[in-house]
């Protein structure tokens, strides 16, 4: 049958090019995305500037991106080739390299240099279909700029030996995973050059079954359908709970094949699917729970018993440690899997139960579930720790007083507190972390790649190939005449300070509880990404002598002295002297070495403290502080959660204002906001 999508039927391909056109196997099932892309490209092929030649396929691993790219090669009748990007790609990997070539002639060795084009240049010049896999992992922005020029409709590329122009048949298919480790958001300039994009998810069950039937030869449609439902359920649960692994088509095919080879269905579920996704006990429990809630475990057990010719007996739960559980735990059906976290008590060497000696313990580390592991201190160690805490508290008080010198707050009586924690607070903190863990994990996973600098300014020399030629080195016989850009460093470039208003009005409408959860989310996120973080609370007029009270819950200067559970002790007290708190935290941020310095204030009202810190006096003080420290590189954001949103917006400015209408969204909004500044 004639190929209806053939783009250039009159073109004569070489024998090599003919061999590069992909041949569709019998297992290939044409998808809606394939038909959609073919129709769009074909209809615009002769429309000049409206021609579609740059296509993006974005989705999870195993969703069929590369399969679709190859299928388009067969549909369009174009030779297929690909490159797989990596973090330290250099321009020479895009444009090609000049390499030394040795010649032995008449017993004498001579060296000449020859240009070798990259696969991108070959496809670009000859009019092939090129798949560029994972350009989002590239760390150097300059390399992405080189890719941009290759995507221009009438573009050209300067090579060391000549200038090449884009072949009219050249088509680029960019395939990238969605939010995986090592992946950044697709460069804006690169994304802007895309003319058609597809969101690649797992196909419907009917398509999965059809592909598996062709691929594996399995004719048991009921089995294929059940396994497909399991894969889809695991994939959905993994995304909802920030499990890094993927349940995709590859896992599906190999699971079906293992069953056809005689492996038990439930046993192969773990070895072909779940353990590929994760081996973390808690994450496995989440995946098991999702399957159990949808009765998929029961269906698998029923099919397994049928295949073995045995009656379906009691359902067993295979645990991560190899043990079996015959009793199903109680599950709250009203709670979605995204927040239904379950603790698996299989860690050794510590307990989740309160310690009888918590008064003399120091937390050194945490278990996999975030549960602190306590180590009992000797009396001398406890004395040394207490002295270190007192010394640091004095330092913070001195530092705060120094920060307000010369301001209207210089004479205000102030104390900086370092709150101690109780066992009840530690337990409450663990419960809060468990509740917030899915969103923290997901955002941390997406943020990690953004913590790396995108460009490197340093070069390493003495290379036999590279991007910069050094003529003075040609006198050396070692042929190392080039230099190559070093990979970027991987140092966090942001520091965060979170200020929490502890005025009396914060006690209303659940504002204080929302602020606590936001503080926990920000701290856990910053800790997981190695971002320096300050979390301070403040109130005014606590007593006639203590006109300003600061609570240093988290301070980056002495991380080992931080007791994050103290965040659960945040309480609403009295008035608020916002300007003084902002000045102190901004001054600490100024001293930080990070490039981006973000100060976030959570407040429900405008500043007000006795005797006259209110109205335009207070508002003007805050505007002056924001203006002064903005010039010093501090980025201010106000998260308004109360009745005075208009006043807060007026003080900070619209560009620095977050209107938090739904308090339940406060933790997520703050963490997402921080991630956007990375």
GULUMDO-823706 format. One record per residue (C-alpha): x, z, y negated; residue in three letters. Coordinates in steps of 0.001 Angstrom, whole numbers, padded with zeros to 6 digits, always signed. Layout:
N
XZYALA/...
***
This chain:
678
+000000+000000+000000UNK/+001326-000941-003445UNK/+002559+001955-005558UNK/+000119+002165-008498UNK/+002487+004390-010524UNK/+005560+002133-010415UNK/+006955+002056-013968UNK/+009348-000915-013978UNK/+008373-003272-011108UNK/+010669-006066-012369UNK/+013755-003863-012400UNK/+016408-004660-009778UNK/+018078-001552-008364UNK/+021439-001432-006627UNK/+021718-000400-003002UNK/+022955+003043-004111UNK/+020014+003456-006469UNK/+017547+002413-003774UNK/+018934+005138-001524UNK/+018394+007745-004276UNK/+014637+007128-004523UNK/+012932+009984-002688UNK/+010863+009142+000387UNK/+007727+011229+000746UNK/+007531+012993+004131UNK/+004298+013207+006122UNK/+003939+016859+005077UNK/+003701+015957+001386UNK/+000262+016476-000118UNK/-000377+014935-003512UNK/-001318+017684-005956UNK/-003470+017599-009068UNK/-000327+018158-011156UNK/+001367+015125-009583UNK/-001631+012877-010252UNK/-001961+014244-013782UNK/+001706+013603-014662UNK/+001711+010126-013106UNK/-001402+009103-015004UNK/-000065+010465-018312UNK/+003363+008812-017981UNK/+001955+005490-016759UNK/-000656+005206-019513UNK/+001952+005876-022251UNK/+004842+003926-020752UNK/+004523+000959-023142UNK/+003509+002935-026231UNK/+006855+003174-028009UNK/+007262+006543-029711UNK/+004349+007992-027695UNK/+006166+007345-024407UNK/+006330+010418-022117UNK/+009818+010936-020683UNK/+010493+014700-020993UNK/+008468+016908-018625UNK/+008542+020664-018043UNK/+007549+022340-014772UNK/+007506+026107-015217UNK/+006510+028556-012498UNK/+007535+030923-009748UNK/+010024+030153-006998UNK/+008348+028374-004112UNK/+005561+026918-006263UNK/+006719+023353-005569UNK/+008579+022407-008754UNK/+011458+020553-007107UNK/+009109+019012-004535UNK/+007011+017643-007393UNK/+010081+016343-009240UNK/+011150+014463-006109UNK/+007623+013151-005570UNK/+007659+011712-009096UNK/+010823+009822-008157UNK/+008885+008152-005334UNK/+005835+007551-007527UNK/+007790+006004-010415UNK/+010270+004126-008203UNK/+013245+005745-009959UNK/+016464+007096-008374UNK/+016405+010902-008204UNK/+019296+013195-009042UNK/+019579+016768-010239UNK/+021832+019389-011799UNK/+021515+023133-011339UNK/+022481+025063-014453UNK/+024504+028284-014415UNK/+025197+030997-016971UNK/+028698+029923-018046UNK/+028051+026190-018358UNK/+030269+024475-020869UNK/+029786+021248-022789UNK/+032061+019517-020300UNK/+029496+020294-017594UNK/+026941+018377-019661UNK/+029070+015512-020961UNK/+031684+015160-018229UNK/+035394+015940-018104UNK/+038766+014294-018535UNK/+040811+015228-015474UNK/+044414+014534-014413UNK/+044854+012021-011578UNK/+048091+011757-009613UNK/+049499+008342-008654UNK/+052310+007864-006130UNK/+053963+004495-006671UNK/+057326+003475-005195UNK/+058062+007092-004444UNK/+057526+008147-008052UNK/+054688+010403-009099UNK/+052851+009655-012324UNK/+049916+011362-013954UNK/+047123+009688-015848UNK/+043900+011110-017240UNK/+040532+009735-016317UNK/+037057+010478-017645UNK/+034488+011527-015029UNK/+030872+011450-016226UNK/+028526+014292-015365UNK/+025386+013698-013332UNK/+023425+013963-016586UNK/+025371+011078-018123UNK/+024955+008927-014996UNK/+021185+009419-015011UNK/+020985+009042-018804UNK/+022898+005766-018853UNK/+021472+004172-015701UNK/+017812+005086-016127UNK/+017251+007559-013293UNK/+014896+010493-012923UNK/+016937+013642-013578UNK/+015830+017135-012607UNK/+017501+019855-014707UNK/+017068+023118-012832UNK/+017050+026434-014721UNK/+018464+025577-018168UNK/+017157+029012-019216UNK/+020136+030720-017547UNK/+022656+029031-019871UNK/+024144+031672-022157UNK/+025876+029452-024725UNK/+023501+028012-027326UNK/+025957+025166-028048UNK/+025454+023821-024524UNK/+021693+023741-025037UNK/+022236+021741-028232UNK/+024067+019121-026174UNK/+021042+018948-023882UNK/+018767+018480-026894UNK/+020491+015231-027855UNK/+019973+013905-024338UNK/+016220+014378-024697UNK/+015810+012346-027881UNK/+013716+009222-027291UNK/+016277+006874-028865UNK/+019217+009235-028593UNK/+022860+008590-027907UNK/+025690+010777-026662UNK/+029284+010696-027876UNK/+031670+010747-024928UNK/+035472+010991-025047UNK/+035739+007290-024185UNK/+032590+005696-025641UNK/+029054+006166-026910UNK/+026230+005882-024388UNK/+022608+005181-025242UNK/+019546+006423-023428UNK/+018239+003971-020813UNK/+014553+003147-021406UNK/+013685+004270-017846UNK/+015431+007646-018098UNK/+013041+010537-017320UNK/+013926+014244-017466UNK/+012106+016842-015379UNK/+013032+020391-016461UNK/+012193+022961-013786UNK/+012476+026636-014591UNK/+011343+029931-013148UNK/+009082+032201-015143UNK/+010722+035419-016398UNK/+013253+035961-013590UNK/+016483+037930-013846UNK/+019085+035927-015722UNK/+016477+033680-017342UNK/+015858+033609-021074UNK/+012872+032080-022795UNK/+013320+028316-022959UNK/+015162+027361-026141UNK/+012638+026497-028891UNK/+014341+023224-029824UNK/+014475+022195-026167UNK/+010829+023144-025587UNK/+009770+021211-028686UNK/+011171+018018-027146UNK/+008942+018418-024085UNK/+006065+015926-024082UNK/+004165+017183-021044UNK/+004240+020611-019368UNK/+002759+022019-016172UNK/+002227+025667-015281UNK/+003217+025785-011617UNK/+001504+028436-009528UNK/+000921+028643-005814UNK/-001517+025895-004770UNK/-005049+026639-003506UNK/-005476+027845+000070UNK/-006709+024442+001219UNK/-003530+022722-000017UNK/-001299+025454+001443UNK/-002991+025039+004811UNK/-002677+021262+004742UNK/+001014+021385+003879UNK/+001761+024026+006519UNK/-000103+022027+009159UNK/+002062+018978+008523UNK/+005256+020984+008053UNK/+005043+023234+011114UNK/+002637+021417+013433UNK/+000350+024455+013630UNK/-003267+023452+014359UNK/-004826+026927+014129UNK/-006625+026566+010789UNK/-007970+030141+010880UNK/-004435+031490+011259UNK/-003106+029282+008454UNK/-005920+030337+006117UNK/-005401+034047+006772UNK/-001649+033806+006234UNK/-002231+031845+003018UNK/-004559+034576+001720UNK/-001870+037169+002517UNK/+000765+035185+000599UNK/-001520+034823-002424UNK/-002381+038543-002368UNK/+001278+039581-002155UNK/+002217+037203-004966UNK/-000520+038585-007234UNK/+000374+042205-006441UNK/+004088+041585-007043UNK/+003389+040173-010499UNK/+001033+043030-011392UNK/+003587+045669-010367UNK/+006786+043993-011609UNK/+008165+043528-008082UNK/+011028+041087-008551UNK/+010610+039173-005292UNK/+008341+036200-004740UNK/+005883+035327-001983UNK/+005905+031527-002090UNK/+005476+028405-000004UNK/+008876+028746+001642UNK/+008002+032214+002933UNK/+004635+030864+004087UNK/+006182+027999+006081UNK/+008803+030175+007764UNK/+006242+032861+008578UNK/+003986+030298+010266UNK/+006955+028849+012131UNK/+008065+032296+013341UNK/+004591+032970+014751UNK/+004636+029606+016559UNK/+007965+030654+018081UNK/+006301+033741+019579UNK/+007156+036433+016992UNK/+004488+039063+016404UNK/+002397+038355+013292UNK/+002755+041796+011717UNK/+006437+042080+012572UNK/+007244+038654+011131UNK/+005208+039493+007997UNK/+007926+041966+007044UNK/+010957+039937+008057UNK/+009765+036574+006716UNK/+007834+037663+003632UNK/+007845+041295+002478UNK/+011537+042101+002997UNK/+012376+038860+001177UNK/+010420+040209-001780UNK/+011776+043749-001742UNK/+013228+046461+000462UNK/+012307+049237-001941UNK/+010066+051738-000128UNK/+007763+052309-003074UNK/+007298+048615-003765UNK/+006635+047937-000085UNK/+003954+050641-000160UNK/+002303+048869-003112UNK/+002253+045564-001252UNK/+000866+047241+001883UNK/-001816+048955-000145UNK/-002964+045663-001663UNK/-003250+044059+001789UNK/-005120+047084+003102UNK/-007598+047104+000224UNK/-008516+043487+000978UNK/-008708+044126+004757UNK/-005943+041590+005328UNK/-004020+043990+007566UNK/-007092+044212+009796UNK/-007413+040421+009901UNK/-003751+040026+010834UNK/-004042+042683+013523UNK/-007147+040972+014923UNK/-005432+037586+015051UNK/-002324+039166+016560UNK/-004369+040806+019318UNK/-006129+037513+020015UNK/-002839+035660+020310UNK/-001501+038280+022685UNK/-004680+038244+024742UNK/-005151+041965+024202UNK/-008061+043887+022670UNK/-007578+044885+019080UNK/-006583+048540+019172UNK/-005841+051059+016466UNK/-004308+049565+013347UNK/-000760+050647+012700UNK/+001015+050730+009368UNK/+004639+049674+009582UNK/+006653+051636+007045UNK/+009857+050622+005318UNK/+011911+053061+007386UNK/+010635+051627+010680UNK/+008178+054432+011420UNK/+004502+053914+012155UNK/+001456+055448+010501UNK/-001906+055450+012249UNK/-003891+057204+009534UNK/-004674+055288+006408UNK/-004128+057172+003165UNK/-007063+057593+000834UNK/-007280+054783-001675UNK/-009188+054910-004933UNK/-011019+051580-004898UNK/-011638+051790-008650UNK/-007940+051713-009374UNK/-006360+048225-009462UNK/-003057+047694-007600UNK/-001241+047303-010914UNK/-001417+051044-011559UNK/-002020+052422-008080UNK/+001509+053681-007560UNK/+002299+055745-004473UNK/+005312+057951-003822UNK/+007025+057554-000449UNK/+008818+060820+000251UNK/+011695+059399+002265UNK/+014580+060303-000018UNK/+017108+062697+001356UNK/+018774+065578-000403UNK/+016077+066459-002897UNK/+012471+067484-003124UNK/+009537+066650-005352UNK/+008462+070313-005292UNK/+009315+072581-008221UNK/+012606+074371-007784UNK/+012678+078154-007762UNK/+015845+078079-009846UNK/+014828+075647-012577UNK/+015928+078090-015239UNK/+019558+077480-014272UNK/+019685+073832-013402UNK/+020993+070706-015034UNK/+019607+067281-014198UNK/+022401+064865-013391UNK/+020482+061930-011873UNK/+017092+060807-010663UNK/+015691+059647-007359UNK/+014336+056134-006799UNK/+010897+057185-007976UNK/+012197+058779-011168UNK/+012060+062302-009731UNK/+014962+064353-011105UNK/+017552+065629-008666UNK/+018573+069120-009747UNK/+021927+070751-009167UNK/+022219+074481-009564UNK/+024665+075598-012239UNK/+027062+078470-011987UNK/+026822+081174-014720UNK/+029961+079802-016396UNK/+028596+076255-016345UNK/+025285+077450-017771UNK/+027114+079316-020550UNK/+029161+076238-021368UNK/+026035+074076-021426UNK/+024211+076494-023753UNK/+027172+076530-026105UNK/+027315+072734-026118UNK/+023611+072576-026985UNK/+024030+075067-029854UNK/+026987+073138-031208UNK/+025135+069835-031091UNK/+022070+071344-032765UNK/+024274+072583-035634UNK/+025806+069126-035910UNK/+022374+067493-036168UNK/+021278+069946-038863UNK/+024422+069304-040881UNK/+024084+065546-040432UNK/+020426+065584-041570UNK/+021198+067605-044701UNK/+024004+065208-045564UNK/+021632+062237-045180UNK/+019213+063499-047866UNK/+021834+064482-050453UNK/+021127+062888-053815UNK/+017484+062240-052940UNK/+014298+064039-053978UNK/+014417+065831-050598UNK/+017827+067463-051121UNK/+016422+070927-051915UNK/+013728+070906-049209UNK/+014253+073596-046582UNK/+014795+071838-043255UNK/+015534+072675-039606UNK/+016354+070212-036818UNK/+015090+071502-033467UNK/+016131+070528-029951UNK/+013064+071416-027831UNK/+013629+072890-024368UNK/+011508+071778-021417UNK/+009292+073560-018914UNK/+008547+072658-015310UNK/+005002+071674-016315UNK/+006414+069216-018843UNK/+008798+067775-016281UNK/+005929+067207-013859UNK/+003791+065656-016605UNK/+006680+063378-017547UNK/+007065+062153-013950UNK/+003348+061388-013765UNK/+003444+059507-017065UNK/+006442+057449-015953UNK/+004675+056547-012714UNK/+001669+055347-014671UNK/+003772+053259-017055UNK/+006369+052036-014547UNK/+004802+048597-013831UNK/+004825+047478-017450UNK/+008254+049043-018095UNK/+009768+047272-015091UNK/+008238+043940-015995UNK/+009354+044052-019621UNK/+012806+045362-018675UNK/+013248+042527-016205UNK/+012382+039965-018843UNK/+014492+041640-021508UNK/+017741+042013-019558UNK/+018951+038419-020075UNK/+018238+038645-023807UNK/+020750+041454-024210UNK/+023609+039011-023779UNK/+025044+037174-026749UNK/+024078+033522-026631UNK/+027366+032209-027994UNK/+031022+032974-027544UNK/+033653+032422-030200UNK/+036713+032905-027990UNK/+038543+030268-025936UNK/+040962+030530-023038UNK/+043799+028013-022954UNK/+046117+026546-020331UNK/+043366+024659-018474UNK/+043776+021339-016656UNK/+040368+020364-018044UNK/+038053+021651-020747UNK/+036485+020845-024098UNK/+039416+021099-026508UNK/+042645+019087-026153UNK/+045966+020529-027412UNK/+048499+017774-028087UNK/+051346+020259-028557UNK/+050982+021293-024922UNK/+051808+017814-023566UNK/+055507+018647-023560UNK/+054815+021100-020759UNK/+054888+019662-017204UNK/+052038+021861-015927UNK/+049233+019524-017196UNK/+047360+022487-018681UNK/+046577+020764-021950UNK/+043025+021974-022543UNK/+041132+025090-023560UNK/+037650+026130-022494UNK/+035163+028474-024127UNK/+034974+031921-022563UNK/+031593+033186-021327UNK/+029682+035337-023816UNK/+029956+039102-023626UNK/+027137+041154-022186UNK/+026820+044000-024653UNK/+023436+045216-025914UNK/+023075+044137-029537UNK/+020198+046396-030584UNK/+019726+050087-031394UNK/+016261+051647-031674UNK/+014949+054710-033512UNK/+011386+055905-032921UNK/+009842+058320-035412UNK/+006614+060163-034462UNK/+004351+061740-037054UNK/+003427+065256-035852UNK/+000922+066044-038578UNK/-002273+067945-037733UNK/-004478+064833-037911UNK/-002603+063296-034966UNK/-004553+065630-032706UNK/-007760+063639-033252UNK/-009115+060754-031193UNK/-006338+060809-028577UNK/-003635+059745-031033UNK/-001110+062351-029923UNK/-001473+061472-026246UNK/-000993+057791-027083UNK/+002124+058648-029087UNK/+003552+060629-026155UNK/+003018+057753-023749UNK/+004541+055338-026250UNK/+007613+057575-026593UNK/+008019+057722-022812UNK/+007643+053946-022490UNK/+010172+053264-025247UNK/+012689+055718-023796UNK/+012398+054419-020217UNK/+012596+050818-021383UNK/+015657+051442-023539UNK/+017321+053446-020778UNK/+016779+050698-018214UNK/+018274+048125-020618UNK/+021136+050365-021832UNK/+019804+050248-025390UNK/+020858+053189-027615UNK/+017715+055045-028662UNK/+016672+057904-030958UNK/+013266+059566-030616UNK/+012450+062107-033319UNK/+009237+063839-034358UNK/+008594+065539-037666UNK/+006140+067689-039585UNK/+006139+069419-042984UNK/+005162+072835-044328UNK/+005439+074644-041025UNK/+006340+077806-042972UNK/+007270+078723-046580UNK/+010970+078540-045684UNK/+010775+075621-043246UNK/+009354+072870-045416UNK/+010603+070113-043109UNK/+010815+070279-039329UNK/+012593+067599-037290UNK/+012416+067526-033482UNK/+015324+065646-031923UNK/+013867+064800-028514UNK/+016278+061967-027681UNK/+019587+061334-029441UNK/+022165+058741-028398UNK/+025139+060823-029529UNK/+024893+063229-026567UNK/+022831+061493-023867UNK/+023642+064120-021227UNK/+022023+066796-023388UNK/+018758+064869-023706UNK/+015763+066363-021906UNK/+013267+063523-021921UNK/+010525+065722-020480UNK/+010454+067451-023892UNK/+008519+064384-025081UNK/+005518+065817-023257UNK/+005694+068817-025601UNK/+005051+066762-028742UNK/+002280+068514-030683UNK/+000402+068131-033953UNK/+001391+070877-036400UNK/+000941+070523-040161UNK/+001637+068027-042966UNK/+003977+065032-043043UNK/+006928+064244-045316UNK/+007491+060704-044024UNK/+010139+059583-046509UNK/+012533+062370-045592UNK/+012247+061613-041875UNK/+012741+057881-042445UNK/+015844+058476-044567UNK/+017471+060696-041942UNK/+016814+058277-039074UNK/+017781+055237-041134UNK/+021087+056889-042023UNK/+021805+057465-038331UNK/+020993+053809-037600UNK/+023325+052603-040353UNK/+026238+054195-038475UNK/+025357+052366-035240UNK/+027581+049442-034254UNK/+024776+047269-032898UNK/+023780+044062-034680UNK/+020032+044733-034753UNK/+018841+048164-035922UNK/+015134+048798-035484UNK/+013270+051832-036856UNK/+009666+052231-035676UNK/+007343+054816-037213UNK/+004170+055947-035428UNK/+001813+057468-037960UNK/-001910+057995-038438UNK/-001948+058724-042163UNK/-000237+058449-045500UNK/+002468+060952-046515UNK/+001289+064337-047750UNK/+003216+067602-048170UNK/+003134+070537-050576UNK/+003518+070996-053433UNK/+003209+067431-054729UNK/+004560+065005-052109UNK/+001493+062777-051981UNK/-000126+059771-053592UNK/+002010+057334-055548UNK/+005000+059701-055656UNK/+005273+059781-051869UNK/+004354+056122-051430UNK/+006955+055089-053996UNK/+009595+057225-052271UNK/+008925+055499-048948UNK/+008987+052026-050503UNK/+012319+052840-052153UNK/+013785+054068-048838UNK/+012562+050981-046983UNK/+014021+048709-049661UNK/+017339+050579-049801UNK/+017953+050629-046068UNK/+016596+047141-045477UNK/+019535+045956-047593UNK/+021766+047867-045173UNK/+020365+045964-042195UNK/+017635+048350-040980UNK/+014426+046719-039702UNK/+011362+048889-040314UNK/+008081+048718-038404UNK/+005033+050927-038871UNK/+002615+051402-035979UNK/-000561+052581-037707UNK/-002984+054430-035421UNK/-005277+056230-037849UNK/-007622+055974-040783UNK/-005037+055150-043468UNK/-003977+051753-042099UNK/-004434+049958-045424UNK/-002216+052447-047250UNK/+000456+052311-044521UNK/+000361+048504-044611UNK/+000755+048589-048397UNK/+003783+050905-048137UNK/+005639+049012-045411UNK/+004444+045497-046179UNK/+002412+043160-043980UNK/+005506+041835-042221UNK/+006454+045353-041050UNK/+002993+046506-040023UNK/+001476+046910-036536UNK/-002267+047627-036496UNK/-002902+049517-033255UNK/-006682+049475-032872UNK/-006698+050203-029128UNK/-004547+053304-028548UNK/-004211+052452-024848UNK/-002168+049416-025875UNK/+000303+051408-027992UNK/+003001+051907-025283UNK/+002914+048255-024259UNK/+002838+046963-027837UNK/+005877+049002-028845UNK/+007960+047950-025846UNK/+006964+044310-026324UNK/+007895+044592-029991UNK/+011359+045918-029161UNK/+011851+043134-026600UNK/+011056+040515-029251UNK/+014002+041716-031367UNK/+016523+041282-028552UNK/
***
